């Protein structure tokens, strides 16, 4: 683990700030088996359609987002999560400013 205090109670959303017109990321852990990354999105920012070689769990920490997996679109709110299956095209769009924790398992 990096970029976070150990043995400390954490509020994950507070570990990353918003930036106007930007998507910000902060890697918490990365190895051959797993990545943990915090993201903050300004409103209307998007990660376009792509796929990953691992299954990914998107957890909304704050705000709301539109997640499209193949041709199906889901609206997620704070406290909700969704799995993005490996090798399946997906995208993420900020309906409001929002923060998420992305966990990818390879």
N, CA, C and O of each residue as an XYZ file, in Angstrom:
424
protein
N       0.846     -1.171      0.000
C       0.000      0.000      0.000
C       0.894      1.237      0.000
O       1.949      1.276      0.634
N       0.427      2.248     -0.738
C       1.172      3.501     -0.774
C       0.189      4.665     -0.781
O      -1.002      4.486     -1.036
N       0.695      5.836     -0.502
C      -0.084      7.076     -0.525
C      -1.185      7.150      0.527
O      -2.056      8.016      0.447
N      -1.159      6.246      1.519
C      -2.127      6.321      2.615
C      -1.434      5.957      3.923
O      -0.440      5.231      3.944
N      -1.989      6.484      5.011
C      -1.460      6.150      6.328
C      -1.936      4.760      6.733
O      -3.089      4.391      6.510
N      -1.042      4.013      7.319
C      -1.384      2.687      7.817
C      -1.810      2.804      9.278
O      -1.418      3.737      9.980
N      -2.612      1.850      9.722
C      -3.116      1.827     11.100
C      -3.865      3.112     11.455
O      -3.798      3.601     12.583
N      -4.570      3.634     10.474
C      -5.350      4.854     10.657
C      -6.744      4.637     10.082
O      -6.886      4.077      8.995
N      -7.762      5.070     10.792
C      -9.118      5.015     10.253
C      -9.193      6.034      9.129
O      -8.861      7.204      9.320
N      -9.630      5.589      7.955
C      -9.599      6.429      6.762
C     -11.002      6.743      6.253
O     -11.898      5.901      6.309
N     -11.175      7.937      5.768
C     -12.332      8.311      4.970
C     -11.787      8.396      3.543
O     -11.163      9.392      3.180
N     -12.014      7.373      2.744
C     -11.385      7.293      1.422
C     -11.688      8.502      0.552
O     -10.809      8.984     -0.162
N     -12.918      8.997      0.602
C     -13.281     10.142     -0.238
C     -12.439     11.368      0.086
O     -12.187     12.194     -0.791
N     -12.006     11.494      1.328
C     -11.225     12.677      1.714
C      -9.768     12.588      1.268
O      -9.029     13.565      1.392
N      -9.344     11.442      0.755
C      -7.949     11.256      0.344
C      -7.649     11.771     -1.056
O      -6.496     11.767     -1.490
N      -8.686     12.215     -1.766
C      -8.490     12.731     -3.122
C      -9.376     13.961     -3.304
O     -10.523     13.987     -2.858
N      -8.829     14.971     -3.962
C      -9.545     16.234     -4.152
C     -10.089     16.339     -5.575
O      -9.602     15.683     -6.496
N     -11.098     17.170     -5.727
C     -11.607     17.498     -7.054
C     -10.718     18.571     -7.679
O     -10.142     19.407     -6.982
N     -10.621     18.530     -9.014
C      -9.983     19.601     -9.767
C     -10.906     19.969    -10.916
O     -11.409     19.090    -11.616
N     -11.133     21.261    -11.114
C     -12.032     21.721    -12.167
C     -11.623     21.165    -13.519
O     -10.461     21.256    -13.913
N     -12.594     20.583    -14.233
C     -12.372     20.085    -15.583
C     -11.430     18.903    -15.678
O     -10.872     18.644    -16.744
N     -11.240     18.178    -14.581
C     -10.239     17.107    -14.558
C     -10.794     15.808    -13.973
O     -11.794     15.787    -13.256
N     -10.097     14.737    -14.313
C     -10.215     13.467    -13.603
C      -8.886     13.300    -12.887
O      -7.825     13.377    -13.506
N      -8.945     13.071    -11.586
C      -7.744     12.910    -10.773
C      -7.703     11.475    -10.273
O      -8.732     10.922     -9.884
N      -6.512     10.864    -10.281
C      -6.376      9.508     -9.747
C      -5.247      9.455     -8.731
O      -4.279     10.213     -8.796
N      -5.407      8.527     -7.784
C      -4.397      8.313     -6.750
C      -4.302      6.814     -6.517
O      -5.250      6.197     -6.030
N      -3.166      6.227     -6.861
C      -2.957      4.794     -6.702
C      -2.657      4.472     -5.247
O      -1.777      5.076     -4.633
N      -3.401      3.507     -4.701
C      -3.177      3.063     -3.335
C      -2.364      1.776     -3.293
O      -1.590      1.557     -2.361
N      -2.538      0.925     -4.300
C      -1.783     -0.326     -4.382
C      -1.785     -0.790     -5.825
O      -2.778     -0.648     -6.539
N      -0.653     -1.349     -6.245
C      -0.564     -1.870     -7.611
C       0.481     -2.972     -7.641
O       1.640     -2.766     -7.278
N       0.042     -4.155     -8.084
C       0.966     -5.265     -8.305
C       0.390     -6.156     -9.400
O      -0.570     -5.766    -10.065
N       0.947     -7.323     -9.596
C       0.491     -8.202    -10.681
C      -0.901     -8.776    -10.456
O      -1.523     -9.279    -11.392
N      -1.398     -8.706     -9.218
C      -2.674     -9.326     -8.891
C      -3.826     -8.356     -8.675
O      -4.984     -8.702     -8.913
N      -3.516     -7.146     -8.227
C      -4.577     -6.207     -7.865
C      -4.089     -4.763     -7.997
O      -2.912     -4.470     -7.790
N      -5.015     -3.868     -8.345
C      -4.761     -2.427     -8.234
C      -5.928     -1.806     -7.472
O      -7.087     -2.179     -7.657
N      -5.592     -0.860     -6.619
C      -6.578     -0.061     -5.896
C      -6.298      1.389     -6.238
O      -5.202      1.888     -5.980
N      -7.275      2.072     -6.817
C      -7.076      3.452     -7.243
C      -8.288      4.285     -6.879
O      -9.426      3.904     -7.155
N      -8.033      5.434     -6.252
C      -9.079      6.413     -6.006
C      -9.166      7.346     -7.201
O      -8.145      7.695     -7.794
N     -10.372      7.747     -7.557
C     -10.593      8.705     -8.640
C     -11.539      9.791     -8.164
O     -12.454      9.531     -7.383
N     -11.314     11.013     -8.639
C     -12.306     12.076     -8.518
C     -12.553     12.622     -9.926
O     -11.618     12.828    -10.700
N     -13.814     12.850    -10.236
C     -14.233     13.355    -11.543
C     -14.956     14.675    -11.347
O     -15.820     14.781    -10.476
N     -14.621     15.673    -12.135
C     -15.458     16.866    -12.184
C     -16.697     16.502    -13.004
O     -16.667     15.545    -13.778
N     -17.772     17.251    -12.841
C     -19.007     16.992    -13.571
C     -18.743     16.971    -15.081
O     -17.969     17.779    -15.593
N     -19.384     16.056    -15.775
C     -19.314     15.876    -17.228
C     -17.969     15.319    -17.719
O     -17.755     15.240    -18.929
N     -17.071     14.937    -16.828
C     -15.831     14.284    -17.248
C     -16.114     12.803    -17.470
O     -17.046     12.244    -16.893
N     -15.293     12.173    -18.316
C     -15.574     10.792    -18.715
C     -14.291     10.031    -18.991
O     -13.327     10.577    -19.527
N     -14.298      8.761    -18.616
C     -13.308      7.805    -19.113
C     -14.032      7.040    -20.210
O     -14.985      6.307    -19.945
N     -13.576      7.216    -21.434
C     -14.243      6.628    -22.589
C     -14.183      5.113    -22.604
O     -13.550      4.490    -21.752
N     -14.844      4.541    -23.575
C     -14.970      3.094    -23.683
C     -13.606      2.427    -23.821
O     -12.788      2.803    -24.660
N     -13.393      1.440    -22.984
C     -12.163      0.648    -22.972
C     -12.475     -0.674    -22.277
O     -13.600     -0.879    -21.821
N     -11.506     -1.561    -22.191
C     -11.676     -2.800    -21.429
C     -10.413     -3.051    -20.629
O      -9.376     -2.432    -20.865
N     -10.515     -3.964    -19.683
C      -9.400     -4.302    -18.805
C      -9.191     -5.810    -18.828
O     -10.124     -6.562    -19.109
N      -7.995     -6.248    -18.541
C      -7.716     -7.682    -18.511
C      -8.148     -8.315    -17.188
O      -8.072     -9.534    -17.034
N      -8.601     -7.496    -16.229
C      -9.082     -8.026    -14.955
C     -10.492     -7.578    -14.659
O     -10.970     -6.592    -15.219
N     -11.167     -8.311    -13.766
C     -12.472     -7.879    -13.276
C     -12.273     -6.651    -12.406
O     -11.310     -6.577    -11.642
N     -13.181     -5.685    -12.518
C     -13.045     -4.441    -11.765
C     -14.305     -4.180    -10.944
O     -15.425     -4.406    -11.402
N     -14.094     -3.703     -9.725
C     -15.185     -3.279     -8.847
C     -15.123     -1.766     -8.734
O     -14.114     -1.215     -8.294
N     -16.201     -1.087     -9.133
C     -16.318      0.355     -8.993
C     -17.219      0.618     -7.795
O     -18.360      0.157     -7.764
N     -16.709      1.364     -6.796
C     -17.468      1.738     -5.611
C     -17.598      3.259     -5.596
O     -16.592      3.969     -5.570
N     -18.823      3.757     -5.612
C     -19.054      5.196     -5.600
C     -18.964      5.693     -4.155
O     -19.732      5.269     -3.292
N     -18.026      6.587     -3.908
C     -17.796      7.116     -2.566
C     -18.556      8.408     -2.316
O     -18.880      8.740     -1.175
N     -18.840      9.139     -3.401
C     -19.463     10.461     -3.287
C     -20.037     10.816     -4.652
O     -19.401     10.546     -5.671
N     -21.220     11.412     -4.696
C     -21.794     11.858     -5.961
C     -22.474     10.745     -6.734
O     -22.878      9.731     -6.165
N     -22.596     10.952     -8.060
C     -23.256      9.956     -8.909
C     -22.590      9.890    -10.276
O     -22.028     10.869    -10.768
N     -22.672      8.700    -10.874
C     -22.013      8.443    -12.151
C     -22.872      7.534    -13.017
O     -23.727      6.793    -12.532
N     -22.614      7.618    -14.303
C     -23.226      6.714    -15.279
C     -22.124      5.749    -15.703
O     -21.064      6.173    -16.164
N     -22.376      4.447    -15.546
C     -21.429      3.418    -15.946
C     -22.088      2.606    -17.053
O     -23.188      2.083    -16.875
N     -21.422      2.503    -18.182
C     -21.945      1.728    -19.303
C     -21.068      0.495    -19.467
O     -19.847      0.594    -19.590
N     -21.713     -0.670    -19.467
C     -21.035     -1.945    -19.673
C     -21.642     -2.550    -20.929
O     -22.834     -2.856    -20.969
N     -20.811     -2.719    -21.954
C     -21.285     -3.053    -23.293
C     -22.330     -2.011    -23.678
O     -21.995     -0.831    -23.780
N     -23.567     -2.402    -23.893
C     -24.592     -1.442    -24.316
C     -25.617     -1.133    -23.227
O     -26.658     -0.541    -23.512
N     -25.337     -1.522    -21.994
C     -26.270     -1.291    -20.894
C     -25.706     -0.203    -19.981
O     -24.551     -0.274    -19.560
N     -26.529      0.807    -19.677
C     -26.100      1.928    -18.844
C     -26.754      1.836    -17.473
O     -27.951      1.572    -17.353
N     -25.944      2.058    -16.444
C     -26.374      2.020    -15.048
C     -26.084      3.376    -14.417
O     -25.053      3.987    -14.699
N     -26.989      3.847    -13.566
C     -26.742      5.057    -12.794
C     -26.442      4.630    -11.371
O     -27.248      3.956    -10.729
N     -25.270      5.031    -10.881
C     -24.839      4.662     -9.536
C     -24.748      5.895     -8.660
O     -24.337      6.966     -9.106
N     -25.137      5.726     -7.405
C     -25.108      6.784     -6.401
C     -24.117      6.406     -5.305
O     -23.660      5.267     -5.213
N     -23.804      7.390     -4.488
C     -22.931      7.174     -3.330
C     -23.361      5.929     -2.561
O     -24.540      5.751     -2.253
N     -22.389      5.071     -2.257
C     -22.650      3.843     -1.512
C     -22.940      2.635     -2.380
O     -23.010      1.516     -1.872
N     -23.111      2.838     -3.683
C     -23.383      1.719     -4.580
C     -22.111      1.282     -5.301
O     -21.127      2.019     -5.359
N     -22.151      0.063     -5.852
C     -20.996     -0.500     -6.546
C     -21.482     -1.363     -7.701
O     -22.640     -1.778     -7.746
N     -20.565     -1.625     -8.641
C     -20.874     -2.495     -9.779
C     -19.586     -3.180    -10.224
O     -18.493     -2.631    -10.083
N     -19.732     -4.388    -10.763
C     -18.600     -5.137    -11.292
C     -18.514     -4.915    -12.797
O     -19.510     -5.027    -13.512
N     -17.313     -4.598    -13.264
C     -17.023     -4.500    -14.693
C     -16.261     -5.772    -15.068
O     -15.105     -5.931    -14.677
N     -16.884     -6.671    -15.814
C     -16.215     -7.936    -16.136
C     -14.978     -7.720    -17.015
O     -14.937     -6.807    -17.840
N     -13.992     -8.563    -16.825
C     -12.765     -8.508    -17.628
C     -13.096     -8.633    -19.106
O     -14.000     -9.373    -19.494
N     -12.354     -7.903    -19.921
C     -12.420     -7.969    -21.388
C     -13.744     -7.484    -21.971
O     -14.006     -7.705    -23.153
N     -14.583     -6.831    -21.174
C     -15.861     -6.313    -21.649
C     -15.761     -4.788    -21.721
O     -15.364     -4.155    -20.743
N     -16.114     -4.188    -22.864
C     -16.030     -2.731    -23.001
C     -16.928     -2.009    -21.986
O     -18.064     -2.410    -21.737
N     -16.378     -0.930    -21.409
C     -17.127     -0.146    -20.438
C     -16.624      1.296    -20.444
O     -15.532      1.586    -20.932
N     -17.443      2.194    -19.890
C     -17.065      3.604    -19.754
C     -17.676      4.150    -18.476
O     -18.597      3.555    -17.917
N     -17.156      5.297    -18.011
C     -17.629      5.937    -16.789
C     -17.796      7.427    -17.076
O     -16.898      8.063    -17.627
N     -18.959      7.984    -16.699
C     -19.284      9.383    -16.957
C     -19.794     10.033    -15.665
O     -20.604      9.441    -14.952
N     -19.328     11.234    -15.366
C     -19.709     11.949    -14.145
C     -21.005     12.720    -14.335
O     -21.027     13.729    -15.039
N     -22.088     12.254    -13.713
C     -23.360     12.985    -13.720
C     -23.286     14.195    -12.796
O     -23.900     15.230    -13.056
N     -22.526     14.048    -11.713
C     -22.202     15.122    -10.772
C     -20.702     14.986    -10.516
O     -20.067     14.055    -11.011
N     -20.143     15.901     -9.756
C     -18.805     15.621     -9.255
C     -18.919     14.318     -8.477
O     -19.857     14.134     -7.702
N     -17.963     13.410     -8.683
C     -18.053     12.175     -7.912
C     -16.662     11.594     -7.678
O     -15.694     11.902     -8.375
N     -16.616     10.732     -6.653
C     -15.381     10.029     -6.302
C     -15.675      8.539     -6.256
O     -16.758      8.118     -5.851
N     -14.690      7.745     -6.676
C     -14.870      6.301     -6.654
C     -13.568      5.620     -6.270
O     -12.476      6.165     -6.430
N     -13.726      4.407     -5.756
C     -12.599      3.509     -5.535
C     -12.715      2.413     -6.583
O     -13.748      1.753     -6.693
N     -11.657      2.226     -7.345
C     -11.604      1.193     -8.373
C     -10.670      0.091     -7.892
O      -9.502      0.345     -7.600
N     -11.186     -1.132     -7.811
C     -10.387     -2.299     -7.462
C     -10.382     -3.230     -8.664
O     -11.439     -3.687     -9.100
N      -9.202     -3.515     -9.202
C      -9.093     -4.425    -10.342
C      -8.331     -5.664     -9.881
O      -7.245     -5.568     -9.310
N      -8.929     -6.833    -10.143
C      -8.323     -8.120     -9.796
C      -7.892     -8.801    -11.093
O      -8.708     -9.024    -11.987
N      -6.613     -9.127    -11.188
C      -6.067     -9.768    -12.393
C      -5.905    -11.256    -12.198
O      -5.459    -11.953    -13.109
